[in-house]
Amino acid sequence: MLCGPVEIDDQIIEALGKDELVIFAGAGISMPSPSGLPSFARLADQIAERVGVQRQDKEPEDHFLGRLEDGGAGVQVHRLARSLLMREDSKHTELHEHLLRLFQSPNKVRIVTTNFDRHFNTAAKAVFGDAASDMIVHHAPALPLGDDFSGLIYVHGVLHEPHDRCVMTDRDFGAAYLTHGWARRFVLRLFAKYTVLFVGYSHEDTVMNYLARGMPGTGNKFAFVPLGEESKWNFQRIRCVSYCKYETGKADNEHLQITEACREWVAELDLTPTQRHGRLQQIYCNGPDSLDGQDKDFVCRCLSHEESSHGFFGNPPKRPWVAWMLEAGLLDHVFDRRIQPTEHQRQIMIWVFFKGFIEAEALLWNRVQSLNFSLNPSASRLIAIQIRHREELEDAVFRKWLTVLLQQPEGDLPLDHLAWLIESCRLPEEAEVAFAILATQLKPKIETNSWGRLLEEELGIEPSEETTLTLNTCSHGMYELRAAWNDHLKPLLHSYPFLALQTFVSLLVEHRALTKLIQSKEEEDLVSRGRQNVEPGHEISGSDAIDLIITGAVQALETWLSSSSGSFDDLALAWASLDVPVLSRIVVHGQSKRADWTTDQKLDWLMRQEGILGSDRNREANLLILRHYESASKPTRAKVIQWLESWTDVVPDTKLTQRTFDVFSMLNWLVSHTKCEMAQEALVRVKKMVPEGLVPWEHPEVGACSLPDNHFRPKSADLVAIHAAETPAEKLEALLETIQLEKHQHQKYDLIHDAIKAGRDNVDWAISFQSSLIARNVHDAELWSVLFQLWREKDLSTEEWNKLLRSWSVIQAPFVRALDLVVDLLNGRVASQPHPIPPECRALAGETIVHCWAETQNAPHEEPNADDVVFFALNRAPGQLAHFWIRYAFLRRKEAGDSWQGIPADIMAPLVSLVANTSIRGEIASVMLCVYFDDLHRMSPNFVHDHLLPKLKWPDGGAATVWRWEAFLNSNCALPLAMTSELLPSFVQMLKERVLPEKAREHSLDFAAWLTIYRFENPLDSHWFHQLLPLLTDVEKVEFAHLVGVYLIKAQWENQSAYWRRWVLAYCQQREIGVPTSLSKDEAREIFLWSLGSGDCLNDALQALLSWDVATIQYSGPVLLEFEKTDHPEKHPNESAKLLARIIDLCGGVLAEKSVTKIYRRLEKAGAQAVELVRIRDAAIKHGLNLEEVKEEGA
């Protein structure tokens, strides 16, 4: 930073901004008028004159003073020095004040001085007034830790203290830096941590000789040094801040430039953001030609920080300013590929390329040319977006920048950006350019298979040492690239078919060449193995580059074949020589599409191809046959049938081969679509080679994928038997004969459903089928499930309900699956619309549920899923059984209205039975009851207290207790006030043992916050926080503080004030000093935001919280929206203004400008003090929001 004629190193400026700078002040600052004190060397001379002892030649001052005191002369050096230095006419200098002002606050001062005078103390009173007492002062030898201090440090003592403690003689220096070492320890730690600026020292000073012994060899030490003397400081590893000395006679102080530089430095620091914004804007309007040295330095510094640059980048770019920024190096990041630009640097790029591209394009072109077309990837993307709008650019500008973009490394430009550029090409004139862009992004990319290694590590498998290479053919942005092909390039095929064909074939050759390098099997075609056939419309994925290449090649070939007079045979031969399997498949497709060949010629050509049905071309060969067989001549069709049969493998007692199955599928298709007798006869012969019941592929073109696995269909005789059966028992027997072979669940379901669908309309038939299942001891889950599905949504009559309920009431324990299905059905129908259980059937339904529980309560059952125990219970029979009683109780209460007297006995007894059961099924039922803790308490407080509450107490930390707590917490249940003291110890113990899953643990924090606000009169008196906070991680403490704030803000205004007066303010004081646990900046931020819910205590809240060191607010929108909902601005305008300014200062992300503006206008109307409004404007301007320019909404 240029301060007058003196250049202050940026590292010093940054250190001051980060509160990491220490000023080390020497005698030189107290020598000019009005201080007029001597240097250490001059002090030694004055003492020599007083005592009449002459200093020896080149004798160090400390040695001389030590000789006077210890050499028998008996001179009281310290007392004599005191009399010489303590002069009433000596006052502090302007430089003393400026050095203090650099820190802007007395509690941020960090100055160390080797002087003995107290001029910094008097200067502090002049600078800070009464607040000067906040500045901590330390005197030697009682020094703080050098790496953890603030205030004013007299490292060699001060005259106003006992004078014999001042470090003057060689004995004093030895004690300070060697024997006792208190000064050495202090400076060692200080130099290791802080950036140090020496002011008022000479390289010849005795003091510097001692200080140098404690200096590590780091580059964080600076000193004001007269111009020309820099080399004398090199041996001390101190970097110089050079200044010019004034000639004797022209100034009382030859080192006056130090004072002038510090004066300018302080003036710069004292600028408010609004003033800085205005100055920068004025400089911008004047243009770069009017810049002097200080203005240039000011602009460079402002532009290097986002919060101070809005006055510049809020203006439209002008060519002179872009040229100046290029010359000043402020745009170097635009052309540097190696860096990841900061958000601020990215905003500068946006300013240049979006707002100023046309204005400064020539300048940017010259620079990128000189750098061999190097661009930062972010800049490349912005340029692509900009030149996309060609209507604003000359053609030459578009083409030259497009050339630059195409030269950038692969991956710099997303595919969607390149698709935009294709759209921007002037077609058809720039067809070659457009195809070149397309080819650039469809080129193959090889990458390491890192995800596989990560998966091995995740599974605990020893990672393989070999690095696997894969071909990456999927990319983000393929949708846009595919759209560019379909909308802009595909229409060009009639004019440029061969250009397109060349482009796509070259890409396929490239892909094949690379896959041969990395594939594990020589015969494997990694390029097109997933593509069923090459025809457009059979793409695997919209994000796969290979799909687009194959589709484009086929479409280009079809167009070329329809228009070209050239020979496709020559082209096919050329492609065959390239060893690209997918091209061979495209050749087959091309032969099928030829217009110059007859159907017979196409089929003859196919049959001449060696091994075509056993190759990758199988799919396309099938399609060629399907398309042309029916229209072929009879002799040719006979040849085709004979040729197909020749491909079957007739090997007795061996497994069906793929080729035989393919031929079987093809013949089956020909028979069904052409009615050809030759094909029918061939199918009969081939069918003998295929296992009975095997179903051919519906579409033969997919036959090359693989043989179907157990692709079973019931034999015709089995189906006949099923349909012929009339009675339920006969149906069951036929079904059992058939479905035992079926392994495909959906086919099995359909088969059963068709067989027993008569039971939907005939309950008696269904009950008889159910009885047959029991009599035959059939436990097949699918049979029982399909049977109950018949009744699940049917509108049953009262008579039908009674029949079913009675039939279910006799099912015994071995049929647990059936009983669970009964529970599921009744739970779903107990109160559900539109077909609930009729009122007259409810009692019988309840008896049925009691029967089901009696039969199944001790049956085995899986344990709940730890990830979501509530979801598990809702979808399992024990939970559904408990749910039935809860829903039944709700229904009865609704019907009872005001006459409700509590849960009826016929419901209470089963509920008590459920809670008392300790089997796994009983525990799952209890989980469901805990979900409805609140509702059950409202219906019957005694039941909850006597039966359900004990299930939440922590006897041994068992799994079942954890499940119930998880259900209780996940349901956001409110704990009745009377039960809080009984349950709280269990809650705390559960948190301590950390047994809850992650999701339930999160809910426990919400519950803890709710308890804090609504269940404690004063949580401090109850030692609640001392119990809770030590059990939480730092992240959990932040979330807990956030949730407490949410409840505080939701509370009514009078309750908010009461909370703050009763315990919140005291709690804030405790947390500030780390009671009961340490306070992180993130937690402090959340507690600071409690002030939004402080009601009439806003002033007290801000006094307690405003000075806290808190983390930034990343998302200001929700916070400011909550602020908007309060009436703080109207009731407490000045306090609200302080709060708003602080929130804006803390905003680390995008500022919610609309909310800020609304609150600011409300504060203006409410009469907030002008000084507070200025603070808000200064804070907002750092985010680019000038509140003086923003008009009120609706104005």
WOBELKA-V27211 format. One line per field, one symbol per residue. burial: I if it has 16 or more other ideal C-beta (glycine too) atoms within 10 Angstrom, else O. Layout:
BEGIN
burial: ???
END
This chain:
BEGIN
burial: IIIIOIOIOOIIIOIIOOOOIIIIIIIIIIIIOOIOIIIIIOIIIOIIOOOOOOIOOOOIIIIIIIIIIOOOOOIOIIOIIIOOIOOOOIIIIIIIIIIIIIIOOIOOIIIIIIIIIIIIIIIIOOIIOOOIOOIOIIIIIOIOOIOOIIIIIIIIIIIOOOIOIIIIIIOIIIIIIOOOOIIIIIIIIIIOIIIIIIIIIIIOIIIIOIIIOIIOOOOIIIIIIIOOOIOOIOOOOIIIIIIOIOOOOOOOIOIIIIIIIIIIIIOIOOOOIIOIIIIIIOIIOOOIOOIOOOIOIIIIIIIOOIIIIIIIIOOOIOOOIIIIIIOOOIIOIIIOOOOOIOOOIIIIIIIIIOOIIOIIIOIIOOIIOOOOOIIIIIIIIIIIIIIIOOOOIOOOIIOOIIOIIIOIOOOIIIIIIIIIIIIIIOIOOIIOIIIOIIIIIIOIIOOOIOOOIOOOOOOOOOOOOOOOOIIOIOIOIIOIIIOIIOOIIIOIIOOIIIIIIOIIIOIIIIIIOIIOOOIOOOOOIIIIOOIIIIIOOIIIOOIIIIIIIIIIIIIIIIIIIOOOOOOIOOIIOOIOOOOIIIIIIIIIIIIIIIOOIOIIOIIOIIIOOOOIIOIIIIIIIIIIIIOIIOOIOOOIIOIIIOIIOOIIOOOOOOOIIIIIIIIIIIIIIIIOOIOIOIIOOIIOOIOOIIOOOIOIIOOIIIIIOOOOOOIIOIOOOIIOIIOOIOOIIOIIIIIOOIIOOIOOOOOIIOIIOOIIOOIOOOIOIIIIIIIIIIOOOOOIOOIIIIIIIIIOOOOIOOOIIIIIIOIIIOIOOOIIIIIIIIIIIIIIIIIOOOOOIIOOIIOIIIOIIIIIIOIIIOIOIOOIOIOIIIOIIIOIIIIIIIIIIIIIIOIIIOOOOOOOOOIOOOIIOIIOIIIOIOOIIIIIIIIIIIIIIIIIIOIIOOIIOOIIIOIIOIOOOOOIIIIIIIIIIIIOIOIIOOIOOOIIOIIIOIIOOOIIIOIIIOIIIIIIIIIIIOIIOOIOOIOIIOIIIOIIOOOIIIIIIIIIIIIIIOIOOOOIIIIIOIIIIOIIOIIIOOOOIOIIOIIIIIIIIIIIIIIIIIOIIIOIIOOIOIIOIOOIIOIIOIIIOIOIIOOIIIIIIIIIIIIIIIIOOOIIIOIIIIIIIIIIOIOIOOOIIOIIIIIIIIIIIIIOOIOOOOO
END
